[in-house]
Amino acid sequence: MKAEELSTRSSVQARSFTHRCGALALSIVAPAYNERENIRPLTDAIARAMGEVTWELIVVDDDSPDGTAGEVATLAGEGAPIRCIRRVGRRGLASAVVEGMLAAESELVAVIDADLQHDETRLPVMLELLETTDVDLVIGSRHVEGGGVGEWDRHRQRMSRLATWIAHRLAGVRVSDPMSGFFAVRRSVVEATIYDLSQQGYKILLDILTASPTPLKVVEVGYVFRERHAGTSKLDVVVLLEYAFLLIDKLTRGLIPPRFVLFCAIGGLGLACHLAVLDLAVGEGVPFLRAQGIATLCAMAFNYMLNNAITYRSARLRGWRFVIGYLVFSAVCSLGALANISVANLTLREVGSWPLAGIAGALMSSVFNFGVATHFVWRPRRPRRHGKVVLRAPD
């Protein structure tokens, strides 16, 4: 549905009684990590766009080391309608947005990037649609009339089209821009879906659309995506993997942990690595048992490095922790191999089928390795201090 198809009132008529009484009209949630340089420009831009409408900006900061929380405190001390939710030991855009929405004071909540890539001048339009119609959700879309992707290169445009196609085919979503991070929603919608949200990765809009127990009334308004104002983009290959996590969670209805699927996929690549090294070593005349040992060590190292870089990216090990983690991971995999053999042998005796025995053993070792590695190798660590954070600006 397009915004132009709705019958809306003028901006003056859209001001409700609560507005006139000075009640908060819109809560705006901006998830942030290392966005200190963008906070003041974002606040100023929203103030210009909203005019006399009452609003608040909730910055949900994942304990940024650049002082994002301190910048929010400074602006709040200057009288700006801004506050910060500082999350220590937790990461993730989707979960940050959910926490911000649940902390909102207004029934109407908008989500916007902290880097000024979203067009804040569309916020009043979104607010008016929510106030004057029965729409549940207003999406800022790059793919309807008035929208655009700005200066994206062809590679990024192809990635976006592929992700949208997957959302349409696998998740059954029928909006033009399900990957948008710019939208406004009634808080009651969030509260109705909160226990079914996976909160995986960066695509919270898709999460809400697929988690809602009833079809949502949605309208899309066009906006042109802009270049980041300051700082470094968070878009990389891992973001696409986290999108895959979300789809896995939705398709399996949360029965299979997405991280376990990725752990097993990397295990499959490790098997390919093992066979390649084994073939190379045997071809060079290395005795089989020695070649098997070399291949096993190479596969363990391969699996460990990929899991450290991708599967457990938020708990990535570096320095001496990386070395110690590898030793623990190797020990875990060795125990997993014993579990594999034991379960496979038991299954073979009971069932008499070696394919089923092999599958049972592999499944057992995968579950064992995943559980133990998650707990002992990449266990959550106490967050580091980033220096003093000013929680209250001086008078």
C-alpha positions in Angstrom: 0.0 0.0 0.0 1.3 3.5 -0.9 1.1 6.5 1.3 -0.6 8.5 -1.4 -3.5 6.0 -1.4 -4.5 6.9 2.1 -6.7 9.7 3.0 -4.8 11.8 5.5 -5.5 15.1 7.1 -3.3 18.2 7.0 -0.4 18.5 9.4 -2.4 21.0 11.5 -5.4 18.6 11.7 -3.1 15.7 12.6 -2.1 17.3 15.9 -4.1 15.3 18.5 -5.5 16.5 21.8 -2.5 14.9 23.6 -0.2 17.0 21.4 -1.9 20.2 22.4 -1.5 19.2 26.0 2.2 18.7 25.5 2.3 14.9 25.8 5.0 13.0 23.9 4.0 12.3 20.3 6.9 10.1 19.0 9.7 8.1 20.5 12.6 7.7 18.1 15.0 4.8 18.7 18.6 5.0 17.3 20.8 1.9 17.8 24.4 2.9 18.0 28.0 1.6 18.2 30.9 4.1 17.8 28.6 6.9 16.6 29.7 9.7 18.8 30.4 12.1 15.9 26.9 11.5 14.5 24.8 12.0 17.6 24.7 15.8 17.7 24.1 16.2 13.9 21.3 13.6 14.2 19.7 15.3 17.1 19.8 18.7 15.3 18.4 17.2 12.1 15.5 15.5 13.9 14.7 18.8 15.8 14.5 20.7 12.5 12.3 18.0 10.9 9.9 17.6 13.8 9.2 21.3 14.4 6.8 21.8 17.2 5.9 18.1 17.6 7.0 16.7 20.9 9.5 13.8 20.6 12.3 12.0 22.3 15.4 10.3 21.0 16.5 7.1 22.6 20.1 6.1 21.7 20.7 2.4 22.5 24.5 2.2 22.8 26.3 -1.1 22.8 29.0 0.2 25.1 30.9 2.1 22.4 34.5 2.8 23.2 34.4 6.1 21.4 32.3 7.8 24.0 28.9 7.7 22.4 27.1 7.5 25.8 29.0 10.5 27.0 28.0 12.6 24.0 24.4 11.7 24.6 24.8 12.8 28.3 26.2 16.1 27.2 23.3 16.8 24.8 20.8 15.8 27.5 22.5 18.3 29.9 22.1 21.0 27.3 18.3 20.3 27.3 17.9 18.1 24.2 15.1 15.5 24.4 17.6 12.6 24.3 18.6 9.8 26.6 20.8 6.7 26.4 20.4 3.1 27.1 23.9 1.8 27.6 24.2 -2.0 27.1 27.3 -3.6 28.7 28.2 -7.1 27.5 25.5 -7.2 24.9 25.7 -6.6 21.1 23.3 -6.6 18.2 21.2 -4.1 16.3 17.9 -6.0 16.5 18.0 -6.6 20.2 19.1 -3.0 20.7 16.1 -1.7 18.8 13.7 -4.0 20.8 15.1 -2.6 24.1 14.7 0.9 22.9 11.1 0.4 21.8 10.2 -1.2 25.1 11.7 1.8 26.9 9.8 4.3 24.8 7.4 6.7 26.5 5.2 7.2 23.5 2.8 4.7 22.0 4.2 5.5 18.6 7.8 4.6 18.0 10.2 5.2 15.1 13.5 3.5 14.3 16.3 5.4 12.6 20.0 4.8 12.0 22.3 7.0 14.0 24.6 7.6 11.0 22.1 10.0 9.2 21.7 7.6 6.2 17.9 7.7 6.8 15.9 10.8 5.9 14.6 12.2 9.1 12.3 14.6 7.2 10.0 11.6 6.6 9.4 11.2 10.3 6.5 13.7 10.4 4.8 11.8 7.5 5.2 8.5 9.3 3.8 10.0 12.5 0.8 11.5 10.7 -0.1 8.2 9.0 -0.1 6.4 12.4 -2.2 9.1 14.0 -4.8 9.6 11.4 -5.3 6.0 10.0 -5.5 2.5 11.4 -2.1 1.6 9.9 0.1 -0.6 12.2 3.4 0.0 10.6 4.9 2.7 8.3 8.1 1.6 6.4 10.6 4.0 4.9 11.2 2.3 1.5 13.9 2.8 -1.0 11.9 1.0 -3.7 8.6 2.9 -4.0 7.9 6.3 -5.7 10.1 8.9 -4.1 12.7 6.4 -2.9 16.1 5.5 -4.0 19.4 3.8 -2.9 21.6 6.9 -3.5 25.2 6.1 -4.4 25.2 2.4 -3.9 27.5 0.5 -6.2 26.2 -2.4 -8.3 27.5 -5.1 -5.9 25.5 -3.6 -3.0 22.4 -3.2 -5.1 22.6 -6.9 -6.1 23.1 -8.0 -2.5 20.0 -5.9 -1.5 17.9 -7.4 -4.4 18.9 -10.9 -3.4 18.1 -10.4 0.3 14.7 -8.9 -0.7 14.0 -11.8 -3.0 14.8 -14.3 -0.3 12.5 -12.5 2.2 9.7 -12.6 -0.4 10.1 -16.3 -1.3 11.1 -17.8 2.0 9.5 -15.6 4.6 6.4 -14.7 2.6 6.8 -11.0 3.2 5.1 -8.8 0.6 6.5 -5.3 1.1 8.9 -3.6 -1.3 11.6 -3.0 1.2 11.6 -5.7 4.0 15.3 -4.9 4.6 14.7 -1.3 5.6 15.9 -0.2 9.0 13.8 3.0 8.9 10.2 2.6 10.1 7.6 3.6 12.6 5.3 1.3 14.5 2.7 1.2 17.2 4.4 -0.1 20.4 1.4 -2.4 20.9 2.5 -4.3 17.8 6.0 -4.8 19.3 4.5 -5.9 22.6 2.3 -8.4 20.8 5.3 -10.0 19.0 8.0 -9.6 21.6 8.2 -13.3 22.6 8.3 -14.5 19.0 11.1 -12.1 17.9 14.4 -13.9 17.2 16.3 -10.6 17.6 19.0 -12.0 15.3 21.2 -9.8 13.3 20.3 -6.4 11.8 16.9 -6.9 10.1 14.5 -6.2 12.9 11.8 -5.0 10.5 11.7 -8.4 8.8 11.6 -10.0 12.3 8.5 -8.0 13.3 6.7 -8.6 10.0 7.2 -12.4 10.3 6.6 -12.7 14.0 3.2 -10.8 14.1 0.4 -13.2 15.0 -2.0 -11.3 12.8 -1.4 -9.6 9.4 -0.2 -6.1 9.9 -1.6 -3.1 8.0 1.4 -1.6 6.4 2.1 1.5 4.3 5.4 2.5 2.7 6.7 6.0 2.1 9.6 6.7 -0.2 13.0 8.0 1.0 16.4 8.3 -0.6 19.2 6.5 1.2 22.1 8.7 2.0 25.8 8.3 2.6 27.0 7.9 6.2 27.7 11.2 7.8 30.8 10.1 9.8 32.4 6.9 11.1 32.7 3.5 9.6 30.0 1.3 8.0 29.0 -1.8 9.8 28.0 -3.6 6.6 30.1 -6.7 5.9 29.8 -10.4 5.0 28.9 -11.2 8.6 25.8 -9.0 8.4 24.6 -11.3 5.5 25.3 -14.3 7.7 23.3 -12.8 10.5 20.5 -12.3 8.0 20.7 -16.0 7.2 20.6 -16.6 11.0 17.2 -14.8 11.1 15.8 -16.8 8.2 16.9 -20.0 9.8 15.3 -19.1 13.1 12.0 -18.2 11.3 11.9 -21.2 9.0 12.6 -23.6 11.9 10.4 -21.7 14.3 13.3 -21.3 16.7 13.8 -25.1 17.2 17.3 -25.1 15.7 19.8 -22.4 17.0 21.1 -20.6 13.9 24.6 -20.5 15.4 24.5 -24.3 15.5 23.6 -24.5 11.8 26.6 -22.3 11.0 28.9 -24.3 13.3 27.9 -27.5 11.4 28.3 -25.8 8.0 31.8 -24.8 9.0 32.4 -28.4 10.2 31.4 -29.6 6.7 34.0 -27.2 5.2 36.5 -28.6 7.7 35.8 -32.1 6.5 36.6 -30.9 2.9 39.8 -29.4 4.2 40.7 -32.6 6.0 40.2 -34.7 2.8 42.2 -32.3 0.7 45.2 -32.3 3.1 45.0 -36.1 3.4 45.0 -36.6 -0.3 47.9 -34.2 -0.7 49.9 -35.8 2.0 49.3 -39.4 0.8 50.1 -38.3 -2.7 53.5 -37.1 -1.5 54.3 -40.5 0.0 53.5 -39.7 3.7 52.3 -42.9 5.6 48.5 -42.9 6.0 48.4 -42.7 9.8 50.8 -39.7 9.8 48.9 -38.1 7.0 45.6 -38.6 8.9 47.1 -36.9 11.9 48.3 -33.9 9.8 45.0 -33.6 8.1 43.2 -33.7 11.4 45.3 -30.9 12.9 44.8 -28.8 9.8 41.0 -29.3 9.8 40.9 -28.4 13.5 42.8 -25.2 12.9 40.6 -24.4 9.9 37.4 -24.9 11.8 38.7 -22.9 14.8 39.7 -19.9 12.8 36.4 -19.8 10.8 34.3 -20.2 13.9 36.3 -17.6 15.7 35.9 -15.1 12.9 32.3 -15.8 12.0 30.2 -18.1 14.3 31.4 -16.4 17.5 32.3 -13.0 16.1 30.8 -11.2 19.0 33.1 -13.2 21.4 36.1 -13.3 19.0 39.4 -14.3 20.7 42.6 -12.4 20.1 46.2 -12.6 21.2 47.0 -15.2 23.9 43.3 -15.9 24.3 43.3 -17.0 20.6 46.1 -19.5 21.3 44.6 -20.8 24.5 41.2 -21.0 22.7 42.7 -23.2 20.0 44.2 -25.6 22.5 40.9 -25.9 24.3 39.0 -26.3 21.0 41.4 -29.1 19.9 40.8 -30.9 23.2 37.0 -30.4 22.8 37.1 -31.8 19.2 39.2 -34.8 20.4 36.5 -35.6 23.0 33.9 -35.1 20.4 35.6 -37.7 18.2 35.5 -40.2 21.0 31.8 -39.4 21.5 31.3 -39.9 17.8 32.9 -43.3 17.8 31.1 -44.5 20.9 27.6 -43.5 19.7 28.2 -44.8 16.2 29.4 -48.2 17.6 26.4 -48.4 19.9 24.0 -47.5 17.0 25.6 -50.1 14.7 25.1 -52.9 17.3 21.5 -51.9 18.0 20.3 -51.1 14.5 22.8 -52.9 12.3 23.0 -50.1 9.7 26.4 -48.4 9.2 24.9 -45.3 7.4 22.6 -44.6 10.4 25.4 -45.3 12.8 27.6 -42.8 11.0 24.9 -40.2 11.0 24.2 -40.7 14.7 27.9 -40.4 15.6 28.4 -37.3 13.5 25.3 -35.7 15.0 26.4 -36.6 18.5 29.9 -35.1 18.0 28.4 -32.0 16.4 26.1 -31.3 19.3 28.8 -32.1 21.9 31.4 -29.9 20.2 29.0 -27.0 19.8 27.8 -27.1 23.4 31.2 -27.5 25.0 33.0 -25.0 22.7 30.3 -22.4 23.3 30.6 -22.8 27.0 34.4 -23.2 27.4 36.1 -21.7 24.3 33.9 -18.7 23.4 32.2 -18.2 26.8 31.0 -14.7 27.5 33.7 -12.5 29.1 33.4 -9.5 31.4 33.4 -6.4 29.2 36.5 -4.2 29.2 36.4 -0.7 30.5 36.6 2.0 27.9 37.5 4.8 30.3 35.3 7.2 32.2 31.9 7.9 30.8 30.2 11.1 31.7 26.7 10.1 32.8 25.6 13.6 33.7 26.7 16.8 32.1 28.1 19.5 34.4 25.8 22.3 35.4 
